[in-house]
Amino acid sequence: MAAYREQTVEIALGPKGAFQTGIVGALKRRVAPDQTVNTLSAKARNRKPPKAPQTPKVVELLRTAQEWRRQIDAGEVRNQAEIARREEITRARVTQILGLLRLAPAIQAHVLSLPDMANLPIITERSLRPIAQIGSQSDQRARFRELIQPLD
């Protein structure tokens, strides 16, 4: 018969969050000396690691819009339809992306300075489209401040 050692395991006694409230019990069991018993539930063992921070999609789209505008201005492409064919997207989508360039320069600078994030950002292309339709840059900045207010 193999030698055994005692292993003490703390367990939560009660509802979720019992460890934080101090409702903890101890369980002693005998295990083989070369064995480690994992007491985590299957759900906890299979938990995915946290997502790595990524550049927000709106930042990538604004950079793309700036590059497309540069290509059109330099004569590298004739028009938006040519960009649409090359990128295999619709002309309407090209127009939506290029529409981000109608944002006030201060808003564009703010968007381009967004940090990489692991969760969903508040500032999205869809939330910026109506702001880009506003003619006055001061009105655009006011609406943009309303959009990011929860961030402050």
URPE-V410929 format. One line per field, one symbol per residue. psi: psi as a letter, one per 40 degrees, with the letter a starting at -180 (. if undefined). A space follows every 50 residues. Layout:
# URPE-V410929
psi: ???
This chain:
# URPE-V410929
psi: hiiiihhhhhihgaihedddeegiiihhihiidehhhheiiddddehiii iihihidddddddddddddddddeedidadddddddefiidddddddddd eeiiddddddddehiiidihidhiddddddddehdhdddddddddddedd d.
